[in-house]
Amino acid sequence: MTWTTDAAPWPALERRRILGRMCRNIHTLHNFEPAATSDEVHAAALQYVRKIAGTTKPSKANQDAFDRAVHEIAHATQHLLDDLVAVSPPKNREEEAAKARERAIRSGRYAAPAA
């Protein structure tokens, strides 16, 4: 099957259902000033493992595998961030957060702050 930009092989509602389920808690960590902290890398790894595992709290039987996966993904993520080369100036965290809040307000996901 050939993919085109004109139309996907599945209906629009199905596309939205699939894309809407992607984890929104994992944010871009590359090319920010200041750089991502180890806590941010760990949080992203934790969110990823939770999404893949389908649970926020693993059972006792799965706790070791869950913790090991978080550790390994955080480790690989940190190596990736260390090795990536930025071709544009670093973004300011506060400015990007303000832009995201504005987009969320415009989209209706959040109410505008009280004046």
Secondary structure, 3 states (H helix, E strand, C coil): CCCCCCCCCCCHHHHHHHHHCCCCCCCCCCCEECCCCHHHHHHHHHHHHHHHHCCCCCCCCCHHHHHHHHHHHHHHHHHHHHHCCCCCCCEEHHHHHHHHHHHHHHHCCCCCCCC
